[in-house]
């Protein structure tokens, strides 16, 4: 085979065979194909697309490009939940302990944040001593003992995805359905979980801006997961507004703890209960209604919070910070953003809110950037709220005052205030079986 012929075939709009896709991935990982040819193929895929058979073959080739994890030593059914990324999305910190407290094992590998979206690993590392880099054997022991462990993805897991994503990121080919599907599901299927629930975001704060595009992404991921023998389900959820009130690593951990204590924001609590109930239902813990009650009871009884604290302790963190979140240090500086006009907040550009938190030090533009765990934004008003001139919209937190002006400008420009209230929109837009 020749890479030239594969590029030409896709450029002309013809489907690639499973053998051609496997050959391409194997040789790229081995260093036998130069980046410029892979970039050309990615661009051809971007414009010409791939059908479901091609995308399945690409996903499985990415999955098989490195280590395949074996979780057979973990006792019981293994589940995972994946979000396509959003602003203020700390659901994994709430959902995973709920599920684990009810006897379903959560052996979760998560990523870091890049750009306007936050990462679960960055949030957990805001807890002193918490270790997200644990040997696989120890990881499995913690899951058996505590019911849950969350670590960073190993370097040997789906190396093809790391190579492809780095190239897509600089060649304007990130926003391609087959490339997104193979990236997400290639990594997920390399782990050895039985059930996967996907939280597919849609709206201004997500990679998929419309419900139609988000549903297409969800349907393809669910189908490919089922072809790999997994129990799959996807929720399409709104990201036209940040989730909860906190944006930033320590702030989001504190809000997750409040939610596990039963005092979380309404939208975050609603979504976490729904995600947990769908996971439990897939794991055959009962009907959806029964599983929803189980999830609510796990919060009310305190068992979900205890499970989170036990996981933190098992992974080297100080569990006292979970039981007493007032221990989290505040940023050196804070700045209040106020409304400049009167009216209802009718909508926000969620991505710009995420960028504002990045300007304060809560995120990273490149993988090498160092995150300030205490930096971020706490929202005092959200979509649907009425504000008067001078009312607090948000409080900004940072170790440096220099980022406040740009973050405030970004936040105000992203907030629409109008005379009439907005129409109430549901948080969960659709479910894909």
C-alpha positions, 0 to 999 in steps of 0.5 A, a space after each residue: 500500500 501507498 499513503 499517496 493512493 489512500 489520500 487520493 482515494 479519499 480526496 475523490 470521495 471514495 470509502 477507504 477499506 478496513 485494511 487501508 485504515 489499519 495500515 495507515 494507523 499502524 504505519 503512522 504510529 511506527 513513524 513510517 508516514 510523515 505528518 504532511 501526508 497525514 495532514 492531507 488525509 485529515 483534510 480530505 476526511 474533513 471535506 469528504 467525510 467517512 461513512 459509519 463503516 469507515 469510522 468504525 474501522 478508524 475507531 478500532 484502529 485507534 483503540 488497537 494502536 497501543 495498550 489495551 487495558 485489562 480490568 478483569 481483576 476488578 470485581 463486578 460490573 465496570 462503568 464509565 461516563 464521558 463528557 464531550 467537554 463544557 464550561 463548569 462541567 464538574 459532573 464526573 466528581 459527583 456522578 462517579 462517587 454516587 454510582 460507586 457508592 451503590 456497588 458499581 465499579 468506576 475505573 475511570 481515566 480522564 483528561 486535562 483541560 485545553 482551551 475553554 473546556 475544563 478537565 477532570 484531572 486538573 480539578 482533582 489535582 487542586 486537592 492537596 496530595 491527590 495523585 492522578 498518576 498511579 500504576 495500573 495494578 494499584 489503580 485496580 486495587 483501589 477500585 476493588 477496595 473503594 469502588 472508584 479511582 480516577 486517573 490520567 490517561 496513560 501514555 501508551 493508551 491509544 497513541 494514534 489519537 495523541 498524534 492525530 489530535 496534535 496534527 488536527 489541532 494545527 491544521 483546522 481539522 478538529 471539527 470533523 465528525 469521523 475524527 471526533 468519534 474515533 478520538 473519543 471512542 478510540 480511547 474509551 474502548 481501549 479501557 475495559 469497561 462494560 457500560 458507557 454513558 456519554 454526556 454530549 454537549 450542545 450549544 455555545 460552550 461545546 464543540 458541537 454547536 447545534 442539537 442536530 450535530 450533537 445527536 449525529 455525534 451521539 448516535 455514531 458513538 453509541 453505535 460504534 460502542 455497541 459494535 465493540 460489545 459495550 452497553 451504551 447510552 448518550 444524553 444530549 445536554 445544554 451547554 448554552 449556559 455554564 453548568 452550576 455557578 463555579 468555573 475554575 478548578 478549586 471552585 468546581 471541586 467545592 461546588 461538587 462537594 456541595 452537590 454531594 452534600 445535597 446543597 448543589 445548584 439545581 441544574 448541576 444536581 439535576 444533570 448528575 442525578 440523571 447521568 447516575 440514574 442512566 449508568 445504574 440503569 445500564 448496569 441493571 440496578 433497576 428501572 430508571 425511576 428506581 435508579 433515580 431514587 437510588 442516586 438521590 438516596 446516596 446523596 441524602 444518606 452521605 454515602 456518595 460524599 464518603 465514597 468521594 472522600 475515601 477515593 481521595 484518601 486512597 489516591 494520596 489526597 487529604 480527605 479532610 479537604 473534602 469533609 471541610 471544603 473551607 480548607 481550599 485557599 482563596 485566590 490572592 485577588 478578587 474582582 466583582 463584575 456588575 451589570 451595566 444595564 437593567 433587564 433579564 439575562 436572556 443568554 450567554 456565550 458560554 465559550 467566552 465565559 470559559 475563555 474569561 476563566 482561562 485569562 484569569 489562570 484557570 485554564 491553559 492554551 497549550 499543554 505546557 501551561 501551568 494552571 492556578 487552581 484557585 483562579 476562576 469565576 463564580 457566577 452571581 446571576 445566570 440566564 433567566 435572572 433579572 438584574 439591575 444596574 450595579 448588581 453583581 453578575 460574577 466574582 473573578 478570582 486570580 493570583 494576578 490582577 493583570 487579567 481582570 480587565 480582559 476577563 471582565 470585558 469578555 464576560 460582559 460582552 458575552 452576557 445578553 441583557 434584555 427587557 423580556 425574560 427568555 423562554 425556559 429551555 430544558 437541560 437534557 434535550 434528548 437521549 440516544 439509546 
